[in-house]
Amino acid sequence: MSLKMKNKVIKISPPQFLLLIFLLFIVFGTILLKIPAATHGSISWLDSLFTATSAMTVTGLVVVDTGTAFTIFGQMVILFLIQVGGIGIMTFAVFIFLVLGRKIGLKERLLVGNSLNQTSLGGLIRLVKRILLYSLIIEGIAFIFLTLRWGPMLGWRDAIYAAFFHSISAFNNAGFSIWSDSLSGYVGDPVINIIITLLFIIGGLGFTVLFDLWRTKEFHQLSLHSKLMIKSTIIINLLTMILFFVLEYSNPDTIGSLSLGEKLWASYFQAVTPRTAGFNTLDIGSLQDPTLFFTIFLMFIGAGSASTGGGIKVTTFLAITLAATAYMRGKEDIDISERALSQGTVFRSLAISILSVGIIFLGLFILTISEYGESFIALFFEVVSAFGTVGLSMGITASLSAIGKLVIICIMFIGKLGPLTLAFSIAAPTTKLIRYPKEEILTG
């Protein structure tokens, strides 16, 4: 792939092109959010950039209140960035090409494959069509149910808008809300809890899993990836709900003062939202330290590959865990469900995890300097939330210094694109084919 500049041809790889397009959309969003029609009053360029990046990376961290600082136009800009960022830039690009009747070549397929973490180029165009179709259907169904629920409470006009905004934000795991307290007003509302969580759980499973479920009638016929994602999602969510309920049961600032039913709904919601959703029905800053640390762990793991969520991804964590387990048992092969994971999968998972930890460590180190005096766990929570494109915060985002905001912007950007995509876009290609003799080093 190449770009022509002043009679010079600059060759760029698919990861580099994806990074460039992503940056252009963020710049475009920043400019739109800065114009007077987008805000009530005015916001700084930095806050505009932060908001555009947070929306494009479907993170949900905010430095200004979305519902009061932005006009309807500004909120529509945010929603547009959320939809494009969640479903994928190249997904929309391919859709436009198809509408215009343009042929989708190898270059475009490579870009789509990179943006959706697909290792095979076969069936990519069909995948893109289904992503758009499924997204619109799921968001549309949720929009109808949310409108019916909020209509008698908010009035039909406000209900329609609220349902439209939150259905898109939730499915794309963005966490943006037009209410300053997110969904805290509906902590015990079964309908809102179920609809919103189903949206970001479905979005977080990944489109490949959804398609697999659609065409496969029996669970045992699903691909290994789909089986792992479904089983792990159910197990993690269930165990997290129980743990949250136990840890926060007597905390008067969270669920301690709620009825038993509300405690269960709140525990369920907060158990699933760290998987990059970003919505909250409780004050995150009031959670106890053990709950916060476990939430950080969940945010780091994130959602599924080729999904609207972030994090290192569930299957990445599983691959590393299975590799460690196999080594401790003295096994050479990593077996699961009568299948063996390839060495390449394990190496890729290790690379993603190591790079991710390094990025989080560097970001946290800078913030401990620029935000001196701020709680360490609050900064740690903020950095992991940004990297996992989660959007949960202990309430320090708006008070960050200019340096702190820039750090979080960079981390959100890296977290959305993925550390490997960034590394591949920076690293020079190598054609070295020399193999050296093997030698052991001492480890452990």
C-alpha positions in Angstrom: 0.0 0.0 0.0 1.4 3.4 -0.9 0.7 7.2 -0.7 1.8 9.6 -3.3 3.4 12.9 -2.0 5.1 15.3 -4.4 5.9 12.7 -7.0 7.3 10.4 -4.2 5.7 7.1 -3.3 5.6 6.3 0.4 4.9 2.6 1.1 2.9 2.0 4.2 1.7 -1.3 5.8 -1.9 -2.1 6.6 -1.3 -1.4 10.4 0.2 2.0 9.5 -2.7 2.9 7.2 -5.2 1.9 9.9 -3.4 4.0 12.5 -3.4 7.0 10.1 -7.1 6.7 9.3 -7.9 6.4 13.0 -5.9 9.6 13.8 -7.7 11.5 11.0 -11.1 10.5 12.4 -10.0 11.7 15.9 -8.8 15.0 14.4 -12.0 15.4 12.5 -14.0 14.7 15.6 -11.9 17.2 17.6 -12.6 20.0 15.2 -16.3 19.3 15.0 -16.6 19.2 18.9 -14.7 22.5 19.1 -17.1 24.5 16.9 -19.7 26.7 18.8 -22.7 24.6 17.5 -21.3 21.6 19.3 -21.2 22.9 22.9 -23.0 25.1 25.4 -20.4 27.7 26.0 -16.9 26.5 25.0 -14.4 23.9 25.8 -10.7 23.8 25.3 -9.0 22.1 22.4 -7.5 19.6 24.8 -10.9 18.7 26.2 -12.2 18.4 22.7 -9.4 16.1 21.7 -9.9 14.0 24.8 -13.6 13.6 24.1 -13.1 12.8 20.5 -10.4 10.2 21.4 -12.6 8.7 24.1 -15.5 8.4 21.7 -13.5 7.0 18.8 -11.8 4.5 21.0 -15.2 3.7 22.6 -13.7 4.3 26.1 -16.2 6.6 27.8 -13.8 8.6 30.0 -15.1 12.2 30.1 -13.5 15.5 31.2 -16.8 17.4 30.7 -20.3 16.2 31.2 -21.7 14.9 28.0 -25.3 15.8 28.6 -24.8 19.4 29.7 -21.6 20.5 28.0 -22.6 19.3 24.5 -25.5 20.3 22.3 -27.6 17.7 20.4 -25.2 18.3 17.4 -22.1 17.7 19.7 -23.7 14.5 21.1 -24.4 13.3 17.5 -20.8 13.8 16.7 -19.8 11.7 19.7 -22.3 9.0 18.7 -20.9 8.9 15.2 -17.4 8.5 16.5 -18.6 5.8 18.8 -20.3 3.8 16.0 -17.4 4.1 13.7 -14.9 3.3 16.4 -16.9 0.4 17.8 -17.8 -1.4 14.6 -14.6 -0.5 12.8 -13.3 2.2 10.4 -12.6 -0.3 7.6 -16.0 -1.9 8.1 -17.7 1.4 7.2 -15.2 2.1 4.4 -15.9 -1.3 2.8 -19.7 -0.6 3.1 -19.2 2.7 1.3 -17.2 1.0 -1.4 -19.9 -1.6 -1.9 -22.6 1.1 -2.1 -20.6 2.9 -4.7 -20.1 -0.3 -6.6 -16.3 -0.2 -6.1 -14.4 -3.5 -6.2 -12.8 -4.6 -2.9 -9.2 -5.5 -3.7 -6.5 -7.2 -1.8 -5.3 -4.0 -0.1 -8.7 -3.3 1.3 -9.1 -6.9 2.5 -5.8 -6.7 4.3 -6.9 -3.5 6.1 -10.2 -5.1 7.1 -8.4 -8.2 8.3 -6.1 -6.1 10.5 -8.9 -3.9 11.9 -10.9 -7.0 12.8 -8.0 -9.2 14.0 -8.7 -11.8 11.4 -5.9 -14.1 10.3 -7.6 -15.2 7.1 -8.7 -13.1 4.2 -11.5 -15.5 3.2 -15.0 -14.3 3.7 -14.1 -10.9 5.0 -16.6 -9.0 2.8 -19.4 -11.3 4.0 -18.2 -10.7 7.5 -18.3 -6.9 7.1 -21.9 -7.1 5.7 -23.0 -9.2 8.6 -21.3 -6.9 11.2 -23.3 -3.9 9.9 -26.5 -5.8 9.6 -26.3 -7.4 13.1 -25.2 -4.2 14.7 -28.2 -2.3 13.3 -30.6 -5.0 14.2 -29.4 -5.4 17.8 -29.2 -1.6 18.4 -32.7 -1.3 16.8 -34.3 -3.9 19.1 -32.7 -2.4 22.2 -33.8 1.1 21.1 -37.5 -0.1 20.9 -37.4 -1.7 24.4 -35.6 1.2 26.0 -38.0 3.7 24.5 -41.0 1.7 25.8 -39.4 1.6 29.3 -38.4 5.2 29.5 -41.4 6.7 27.7 -43.8 6.8 30.7 -41.0 8.0 32.9 -39.2 10.7 30.8 -41.9 11.6 28.2 -41.8 10.0 24.7 -39.6 12.7 23.1 -36.8 12.5 25.7 -37.2 8.7 25.9 -36.7 8.2 22.2 -33.5 10.3 22.3 -32.2 8.6 25.5 -32.9 5.2 24.0 -31.2 6.1 20.7 -28.1 7.4 22.5 -27.7 4.6 25.1 -28.4 1.7 22.7 -25.5 2.8 20.4 -23.2 3.6 23.3 -24.0 0.3 25.1 -23.6 -2.0 22.1 -20.3 -0.4 21.2 -19.1 -0.7 24.8 -18.5 3.0 24.9 -20.0 3.9 28.3 -21.0 7.5 27.3 -24.3 8.6 28.9 -26.3 11.8 28.6 -26.8 11.7 32.4 -24.0 12.8 34.8 -24.5 9.9 37.1 -24.6 7.4 34.2 -27.3 4.8 35.1 -27.2 5.2 38.9 -30.9 6.2 38.8 -31.8 2.7 37.6 -29.7 0.6 40.0 -32.6 -1.6 40.9 -34.5 -1.4 37.5 -34.6 -5.0 36.0 -35.5 -3.8 32.5 -32.7 -1.2 32.2 -30.2 -3.6 33.8 -31.0 -6.4 31.5 -31.2 -4.5 28.2 -28.1 -2.4 28.8 -26.0 -5.3 30.0 -27.2 -7.6 27.2 -26.1 -4.9 24.7 -22.5 -4.7 25.9 -22.2 -8.4 26.6 -23.3 -9.2 23.1 -21.0 -6.5 21.7 -18.1 -7.8 23.8 -18.4 -11.4 22.7 -17.2 -10.5 19.3 -18.8 -10.6 15.9 -17.2 -13.9 14.9 -18.9 -15.5 17.9 -22.3 -14.0 17.0 -22.0 -15.3 13.4 -21.0 -18.7 14.7 -24.0 -18.9 17.0 -26.3 -17.8 14.2 -25.2 -20.5 11.7 -24.6 -23.3 14.3 -27.5 -25.1 15.9 -25.6 -27.1 18.6 -23.0 -25.9 21.0 -20.5 -28.7 20.3 -20.4 -27.6 16.7 -19.2 -24.1 17.5 -15.5 -23.2 16.9 -13.1 -23.4 19.8 -12.9 -19.6 20.0 -16.7 -19.3 20.3 -16.8 -22.1 23.0 -14.1 -20.4 25.0 -15.6 -17.0 24.8 -19.1 -18.1 25.8 -18.0 -20.4 28.7 -15.4 -17.9 30.1 -17.9 -15.0 29.8 -20.5 -16.9 31.8 -18.1 -18.1 34.4 -16.3 -14.8 34.9 -19.5 -12.8 35.1 -21.1 -15.2 37.6 -18.0 -15.4 39.9 -17.5 -11.7 39.7 -21.1 -11.0 40.7 -20.8 -13.3 43.7 -17.5 -11.7 44.7 -18.8 -8.1 44.3 -21.9 -9.0 46.4 -19.8 -10.4 49.2 -17.2 -7.6 49.2 -19.6 -4.7 49.0 -22.5 -6.2 51.0 -22.0 -4.0 54.1 -20.5 -1.0 52.3 -23.1 1.8 53.0 -21.7 3.9 50.2 -22.4 1.3 47.5 -25.0 -1.5 48.1 -25.0 -1.6 51.9 -28.2 0.5 52.1 -30.0 -1.1 49.2 -32.7 -3.8 49.4 -31.7 -7.4 48.7 -33.1 -7.2 45.1 -31.3 -4.0 44.4 -28.1 -5.4 45.8 -28.3 -8.3 43.4 -29.0 -6.1 40.4 -26.2 -3.7 41.4 -23.8 -6.6 41.9 -24.7 -8.1 38.5 -24.3 -4.8 36.7 -21.0 -3.9 38.2 -19.8 -7.5 37.6 -20.2 -7.2 33.9 -19.5 -3.6 33.2 -15.7 -3.8 33.8 -15.5 -5.9 30.6 -15.0 -2.6 28.8 -18.6 -1.4 29.0 -18.0 1.7 31.1 -21.5 2.3 32.5 -22.1 2.3 36.2 -25.1 2.2 38.6 -22.9 2.8 41.7 -20.3 5.4 42.6 -17.0 3.7 41.6 -15.0 6.0 43.9 -16.9 4.5 46.9 -15.9 0.9 46.2 -13.6 -0.8 48.7 -10.0 -1.5 47.7 -10.4 -5.2 47.2 -13.3 -4.6 44.8 -11.3 -1.9 43.0 -8.3 -4.2 42.5 -10.4 -7.0 41.2 -12.2 -4.5 38.8 -8.8 -3.4 37.6 -8.0 -7.1 36.8 -11.2 -7.5 34.9 -10.6 -4.3 32.9 -7.2 -5.5 31.9 -8.6 -8.7 30.5 -11.4 -7.0 28.7 -13.8 -8.5 26.1 -13.5 -10.7 23.1 -11.4 -10.4 19.9 -13.2 -8.8 16.9 -15.6 -7.2 19.3 -16.5 -3.6 20.3 -14.6 -4.0 23.5 -11.0 -3.6 24.5 -8.4 -5.1 26.9 -5.9 -7.8 26.1 -9.0 -10.0 25.3 -10.3 -13.0 27.2 -8.8 -15.6 24.8 -5.4 -13.9 25.1 -5.6 -14.4 28.9 -6.8 -18.0 28.5 -4.0 -18.8 26.1 -1.4 -17.6 28.6 -3.1 -19.4 31.5 -3.3 -22.6 29.5 0.3 -22.4 28.5 1.4 -21.9 32.1 -0.7 -24.8 33.2 0.6 -27.1 30.5 4.2 -26.2 31.5 3.6 -26.9 35.2 2.1 -30.3 34.3 5.1 -31.1 32.1 3.1 -31.2 28.9 4.5 -30.0 25.6 1.1 -29.5 23.9 -1.5 -27.0 25.1 -4.7 -29.0 24.8 -8.3 -27.8 25.3 -11.6 -29.2 24.2 -9.8 -31.9 22.1 -7.8 -29.2 20.3 -4.2 -28.0 20.6 -3.3 -24.3 20.6 -0.5 -23.4 18.2 2.8 -22.0 19.4 2.1 -18.9 17.4 -1.1 -18.2 19.4 0.8 -18.5 22.6 3.7 -16.2 21.4 1.2 -13.6 20.2 -0.7 -13.7 23.5 2.6 -13.3 25.4 3.6 -10.4 23.2 0.2 -8.6 23.7 0.3 -9.1 27.5 3.9 -8.0 27.9 3.4 -4.9 25.7 0.2 -4.1 27.5 1.8 -4.3 31.0 4.6 -2.1 29.8 2.3 0.5 28.4 0.2 0.6 31.6 3.4 0.8 33.8 4.8 3.7 31.7 1.5 5.6 31.8 1.1 5.0 35.5 4.7 6.1 36.2 4.1 9.4 34.3 0.8 10.1 36.1 2.4 9.5 39.5 4.7 12.4 38.6 2.2 14.8 36.8 -0.6 14.1 39.3 1.5 14.1 42.4 -0.7 13.9 45.5 -3.5 11.9 43.8 -4.4 8.5 45.2 -2.2 5.7 43.6 -5.1 3.3 43.2 -7.2 6.0 41.5 -4.4 6.6 39.0 -3.9 2.9 38.5 -7.6 2.5 38.0 -7.7 5.4 35.5 -4.8 4.0 33.4 -6.1 0.5 33.2 -9.6 1.8 32.4 -8.1 3.9 29.5 -6.0 1.0 28.2 -9.0 -1.4 28.3 -11.2 1.3 26.7 -13.6 0.7 29.7 -14.5 4.2 30.8 -15.0 3.6 34.5 -13.3 6.1 36.8 -13.0 6.9 40.4 -13.8 10.5 39.6 -10.4 12.0 38.8 -10.6 12.3 35.0 -11.8 15.9 34.8 -9.2 17.1 37.4 -6.2 15.6 35.5 -3.5 18.1 34.5 -2.8 18.8 30.8 0.0 16.2 30.9 -2.3 13.7 32.6 -5.0 14.1 29.9 -2.5 13.7 27.1 -1.2 10.5 28.7 -4.7 9.1 29.0 -5.4 10.1 25.4 -2.3 8.2 24.2 -3.3 5.1 26.3 -6.9 5.1 25.0 -5.5 5.3 21.5 -3.1 2.4 22.0 -5.6 0.4 23.9 -8.1 0.6 21.0 -5.8 -0.2 18.2 -3.9 -2.8 20.2 -0.3 -2.8 21.3 0.7 -5.2 18.5 -0.9 -3.1 15.8 1.1 -0.1 17.0 4.3 -2.1 17.3 3.8 -3.5 13.7 3.2 0.0 12.4 6.4 1.3 13.9 8.7 -1.6 13.5 10.7 -1.9 10.2 10.0 -5.0 8.2 12.7 -7.7 8.3 13.6 -10.3 5.7 16.3 -11.9 7.8 16.2 -15.7 7.4 19.2 -16.7 9.4 18.6 -19.3 12.2 21.0 -19.4 15.1 21.9 -22.5 17.2 19.8 -22.9 20.3 21.2 -22.4 23.8 19.4 -22.5 27.2 19.4 -19.7 29.7 18.6 -19.9 33.4 15.1 -18.7 34.3 12.9 -18.7 37.4 
